[in-house]
């Protein structure tokens, strides 16, 4: 088999897997699913070796649809039942403890700014708590209002979110001074030092480096639905995203192609860095969010000023057309969830499929 035939065979295998995920609804809703064929056109003019590496990268991409995210989010909060209930007590006693905890806790989100926007992904996850976790509306409080509420009546707090990368967003929010009604200037850190309140953080997905960063700086118990290991980034020598003995070639491919497309090199200081924010180099996409900032920019880059019109964004097709209608070439990004046999991150604990009455700590 020639090299060209081998690459074509690999291409068909990877795309067949992507089509299967669309057909069975893993990538749902179908209208918002990634488009891997269009994404691959970004590399059609490159060498055979580069095209092969692009297929390896696509084969490693993990995409989490809405149902998967909901289950991971539910699992993240559900695991708190093992933390906040008393070991050694009867099942009925622990269930009652769990019910009281959920009924009393404040649910809020994580934001970049003191005054959050309604478009923040964390805000959406606070709303998701009401639907997925059956949390009362009165318990969901905007992040800029929570401290004032806590000073009036201290109680447990659950932060909810979609994704933790470097952990910088949470740590910055925790330390940032803000104006609190009836108190003056304060911060989450100030309040935590003076009050015995339990803080929990429940992201659907979290990178292990971000978890360590939060643990070093914030007295918060983090319970993620799934932990992403550093080896599931594309840029480390122990990366599981590349075939055996191809990591070095893969890293150089990503660097070279990214820089030639005009993607900046800031040593991970900005979200659009070719390595992704914090140099995490992930190959990851989430429903309604697309690739997080910690994902390789090759999966989300848009350069509407360049004559090449290179675009690697994971927007739904309709949105991308609106953004690129004045350009000659239109390229859309896609992704393939990778099975465990090809190196994807399996959940650390299996989230429950549904709320069964036999589960010890359901609401």
N, C-alpha and C positions, 0 to 999 in steps of 0.2 A: 504494500500500500504506500502510495506516494505521500509526501508531507501535506500536500493540498487535500488529498482524500482523507487523511487522518484528521485534519482540522475540520473538514466538512462533516465528518462522522461525529466528532465531538460537539460541533455546533448543533447538529440535529438532536443529539442526546440531551443537551442542556435545554434547548428550546422545547423539546417534547415534555420535559419535566415541568417547565413553566406553563405550557398549555394545559397539562393535567391539573396543576394547582388552580388554574382559572376554572376549569370545567367542574371540579368537585367543590368549588367555593372556598378553598383555603385562602385565596386572594379575593376577599369580598368587601363591598359589593363589586360585582364584575366591572361596572363602568368606571371604577376608580382603581382597578388593578394596574400594576406596572406594565410597561410595554417593553419587554427585553429585546425584541427584534429591532425596534427603532433605536434603542440604546446602543446596540452593537454596530450600527452604521457609523458611529463616531470613530470606529477603528478600521473601517473597511479598506482604507487606502494604506494601511501600515503593513509591515512585513508579516510573514506567516507566523513567526515566533511571537510577535506582538499580538496578533489576533488570537493565538492560542492562549496567551496569558490573560487577555481580556475575557475569554471564555472561562478560564479558571476563576477569575474574579467574580464574574456573574454567577458562576456555579456555587460560589461561597456566600452570596448575598442572602441574608435572612430577612424575610418580610413577614411582619406580624399583622394579620387582618383584624377586623373589629372584634370578632368572637374570641380570638386568641388573646387580644389585649384585655378584653373584659374578664376573661378567666384568670389571667395573670394578676390583674388588679384585685379581683376578688380574693385570690389566694394570698396576696400581700397583706390585706386587711385581716383575712381569716386567721392567718398565722398568729396574730396578736392574741388570739384566744388562749394560746399556750403560754403567754407571758403574763397576762393580767388576771388569770384565774388561779385559784389555790390548788396546788398539787396535794394529793392525798384526800381531797374532799370527794363526796359522792358526785356522780354525773349530773344529777339534777341541781345540786348546789353550784357546780361550776357553770352550768348553763345559765342559771339565774345571775351569777356574777357577770357573765359575758353579756347578757341582755342589759343589765344595769350600766355596764361600761359603755356600750354602744348608744344607749339612750341619753347618756349624760355628756359624752365627748363632743368637743367642737371639731368640725371638719373644715379645713381651709386649704389653700393652695400655696404654691411657691412662686414668687414673682421676682423679676429683675429690678423693678422700680418700687418706690414707696407707694405710688398710686397705680395699682394694677389696671391693665386694660382688659376689657371683656373678651378680647381675642387671645389672651394668654392661654397656652395649653393647660396650665395648672388649673385655671378657672373652669375649663371644660371638664377636667377630672373631678373637681368638686361637685359639679352637676352630675357627673357620672355616678358619684357616690350615692346620690339620692335614688337613681334608677337601678343600679346594679346591686347596691348594698341595702337598699330600702331604709336609708337614713332620713330622718325627719328634716323638713325644709328649714325649720328654725335652728337646727344645729349647724347648718352650712353658712359660714360667716366669711365675708371678704377679708383677705389678709390684712388690709389696712385698718380694719375695725376690731380685729381679734384681741390685740393687747389691751385696748380699753375695756373690752368685755372681761378679760382675765383679771385686770386690776379690780374690777367690781366683784367678780365671783370666780376665783381660781378653780379650774377643772382641767381634766385631761384634754390634750390637743392631738389630733391626727392630721398631719400634712399629707396631701395626696398629690400625685404627679404621674406623668407618663414615663419619663426617662431621666436617669442620673448618669451623666458622663464623668466629668472631672470632679463634680461636687461643688464647684466654685459658686454656682448660682445660689445654692442653699446656704453655704457658709457666709457669703456676702450678705444675703438677706438677714441671716441670724445676727450678724454684727452691726448692721446698718442702723443708725439712730433714726427715729421717726417721731413725728408729733402725735401724741396720744391724748385724746380728749380727757380732760379732767386731771391729767398727770403732768403734762409737759413733754419734754424729750426723753425718750427711752428706747430700748431695743429688746429683741428677744433675749439676748445674752444678759442684759441687765435684769430683766424680769426673772429669768431662770436662776440667777444667783440669789435672789431674795425670796423666792417662793418655791415650795415643794410641790411642783406640778410635773406630771409625766408628759413628755413629748415623744410622739411617734411619727415616723416618716414612712409612707407606704407607696413607693413608686412601682409601676408595673415591671420595669426593667432597670437594672443598675449595673454600672461597670465597677469592678472590684476596686479600682484606684479611687473612684469617687466615694465609695463607701469608707475607705480608709481615711480620706481627707475629712469627711464629715465626722467620723469617729474621733479624730484627733482634735477637732475644734469645737464640737457642739455636743452637749449632753442630751443627745437624741437617740432613741432606739430605732434603727432603720430596719424595716421588714420589706424587702423587695420580692416581687413575684418571681423573678429570675435574676441570677447574677451572671454577668458577662465577664469571662476571664480575659486577661490580657492576651492570651494566646489566640483569641478570636479576633484580634486586630490584624491588619494586613501588613504591618510594618516592622514587626519584631522578628528576631531570628528564630523564635519558637512558634511563629505563626502557623496555625492549622488551616489557613485559608488557601495555601498554595500546595501543589503536589510536592512530594518528597524531593529534596534537593533543588527546588525551584524558588525558594523564598527570596534569595538574593536577587535573582533575575526579576522576580515579580515586583519587589520593592523598587528596583531601578526603573522598571517599566512604568509604574505608577508615577514616580518622580518625573521622569522624562516627558511622558505624555501630558501630565498635568501642567508642567511649566510651559510646554510648547502651546498649550491651549490658553495661556495667559493667566492661569490660576496662581495666586501669589504664594510666596514662600516667606512666612513670618515666624517660623519656628513654633507654629501652633498657637500664636498669640491671638489670632482672630478666627472667627468661624469659617471663613472662606479659605483658610490655609489649605494647601494641597493635602496635608496630612490629616485634616480635620482639627477642630478645636482641641487644644491640649495634646496634640499629636497622638490621639488614640487610634486613628486609622481604621475605624470600624467599617463594616459592610452590612448596613442595617437600615431597614425602613419600617415605619409604623403607619398604620391606617390613620388618615386624616392629618398626619403630621409630616409624612415623608421621611427622608433621611434626617436624623438629628445632626446638630452641628459637629458632633464628634465623628461623624461618618466621613469617609474620603470624599473630597470635593468632586471627584470624577462622577459621583452619583447624583450631584445636585447643582453643578455649576451652570450658570447662565451668563453668557457674555454677548449682550445684544449690540455692542458697539463694534465688535471685531468683524472683519470682512468674512472670516470663515464661518461666522454665526454658530460657533460651537456651543452646544447646549446639552447638558447632562442632567437636567432637572427631573425629579420624580413627581412633577405635577400630573394630575389627571390630564388626559389628552385634550379635552375641551379648553382647559385653562392655558395649556401650553400654546394652543393655536392663538389665543387672544394675545399672548405675550410676544409671539414671533411672527405675526401676520405680515409685518413689513420686511421680512427677510426671505431669502431664496431657499434656505435649507431649514428644515424643521426636524429636530431630533428629540426623541423622548427617551427618558431613562426607564430601566426596568430592573427586576431583581428576581432571583430564584432562591426560595427557601431550600436549605441544604439538609438532607437527611442525616441522621446520626452517623451513618457509615462514611459520610464525606466530611465530617468535622464540625457540625453545627453545635451550638451550646444547648444541651438538653436542660430542661428546667431542673432546679435543685430539689424541688418537691412537686409532685403532680397536683395541679389545682383541681378542686372538685368540679365535676361536670355540671352538677346541679345541687341545689340545696335539699338534701334528703333529711327526713326527720330522724334518721339513724345516726347522722353525724353528731358528734358530741357537743360541738360548740356553734351550731347554727343559731341564727337569731330567733 
